[in-house]
Amino acid sequence: MSINYYQQQAGHFYQSTVTLDMTPLYHRFLPRVPAGGHILDAGCGSGRDSLHFSRLGYKVTAFDASPALVELARRHTGLPVAQCRFDEFKAPTPADAIWACASLLHVPQAELAAVMAHLAEQLKPGGVFYCSFKYGQGESSREGRHFTNLDESGLKQLLQSLPLHIAEQWQTGDLRPGREQEPWLNALLVKVTP
């Protein structure tokens, strides 16, 4: 459902997100990533964050499920962005970090733990996993997109069976103009060493 939305709205979505200033989020995430480390941009959308990380010298592996967004991200970043779903992705080498900015929220709640477990398999022990969700509980649909909403208790419950623990969690407003009052839950998770 959400993939169809992004296929039809790729140009508009790209234009509305590619120039957003993500600096406050980068400042929390990047200190936990080794210099020159390998970052997976999971659900990369416009490629905005992949390009930023790449320019800073990180090795970036990016993917998205929408073929139209993959093409736009490839053009924007110059990187070989892969087209696949979260559960289909296999990292070429284990990652130091995963960046899943406003992307995992499109996974149905019943599938979310399995998808995050699969992504965590691509992460080195001790690696950091950033994710963000619209703040709330339950699932909703809007304009052809599915959303799984999470609050702090929902995130804690989701992680019970996963090799990830919460290093930090915080709320922010939406960064898009006119939507600042929409709250988001942000989390930095760390993969537990087996």
N, C-alpha and C positions, 0 to 999 in steps of 0.2 A: 504493500500500500504506500509506504513512505517513499520507496524507490520510484514509483510512478510519479509522485508529486515532484521529486527532484529532477526527473527526466523532463517533465513539462515546464518546470519553473527554474531550470538551471541558470539561465542568464540573469534572471531577477535575483535569485539567491546569491549568486556570485557577486553581483554588483553591491548587494546590501551587506555583505560580510567581509569582502576581501580587504577592505581598508580599516576595519575595526582595530582599535588600539588595545592589544592584549597584554601590554606591559605588566600590569599588576599580577596577572596570572603567571607570566613568564618568570617574574621575580621570585615567586614561591617555588616554582617547578625546577628551573634550571640549576639552582645551587645544589640540587640533589643528583644531578647528572654529571658523570665524569667529563672533563674537557675532551672534546672530540668523540664522545660516546655515541652509541647507536640508539636512535630514537625511532620508535614506530609511531606514525601518525595514523591512528585508526579511525577511519571515517573522516578523511582529510578535507572534504568539501572543496572550497576554492583553492586550497593549497597554501593559504595565507601563512599558517604556522610552519608548515614544512619549509617554505622559502626562508622564513626567519631563522629557523634552526640551522638550515643548510648554510646560510650566510655567516653564521657564528662558528662554523667549522664542525658542526655535528654531522655524523653520518645519518641520513634520514631514509627510512623506508616508509612510503606512503601508499595508502589504498583507500578506495571508496567503492560502494556498491553501485552507484549511479554512473553508467557509461558517459553521460553528458558532462557530469561534474569531473570525472576522471580526465576527459579531454581538456576541459578548461584548466584544471589543476596542472596538467602536463605543460600546457602552453605558458601558464603563469610562472611555474617553478623551474622548468627545464629538467625536471626529475622524471624518472620512469615510473610514474604512478600506476599501481596495479588496480585492476577492476575485479573486486570480489567482495563477498559478504564477510562479516566478522568470523563466522564459524568455518569459513573456507580458507582463511588466511594462514599461511605458514611462513614464518620469518626465515630469510636466508641464513642468518646467524642470530644467536640469542641477543636480545635487546637489553640495553642498560636502562631503558625507560620506555613507557607507553604514554602517549598523549591522546586521549579520547575526549576531545572538547565538543560538548553538545552533540554527541553522536550515538552513544549507547542508549540514550533515552528513547530511541526509535525501536529498540528490541522489546518484544512483548515480555511482560513480567515473568511469565512461566518459563521463558527461555534465557533470561538474563544471567542467572547463576552459571549455567552451562557455557554461555558465550564468554563470560568473564574468566571462567576457569580455563577455557581454551586459549584466550589471550594471555593469561598468566603463565601458561606453559611456554610462551615465546619469550618470557622475561627471565633474566638472570636472577638467582637468589640475591636478595637485598636490593633489587631494582625497584624503581618508583613507577607508579601507575596513577596518572592524573585522569579523573573523570568528572563530568558535570551533568546534572539533571535539573529539570524544572522542579522547583521546590513544592512538595506536597505528597499526597498518597494516592495509590491506585493508578488506573490507566485512563487515558482519554484520547479522543480523536478530534483533529481540527484541520480543516482545509485539506483533507486527504492524507494527513500525516498521523501516525500513531505515536503516542507519548506514554512512557512509563515514568511516573513522577516519584521522587524519593525525598524523604526527610531524614533526619539523623537516625531515628529508630529503624526506618526502612533500610537504610544503608547497613546498619549494624546487623540486622536480620539477614540481609542478602549475603554478607561476608562470612556468616557462621560456618559454612561448609567450604570456604575458599582459603587458599594459602596466602591470603592478603590481610594485613592489619592496617588500621587507620593511623597514619602519622599526623594528619592534620585535616580538619574539615571546617568550612566557613561558608557563609552566605554572601552572595553579591546580587546586585540588580542586573538586569539585561543590559548589555552594552550598546544595543541598537537604539538610535534616536527614537524617542516617543514610547519606548518600552522599558524605561529604567525602573518602573515600579514592579516589574515581573521578577520575583525572586528565584535565584538558582542556588542549588547545593553544589559546592565544589569539594572535592576530596583528593588528597594525596595519600595513596596506599603504598605499602611496601611489601614486597614478596618475602614471606617468611622462609628462612633457610631451613631446608629439610633436615 
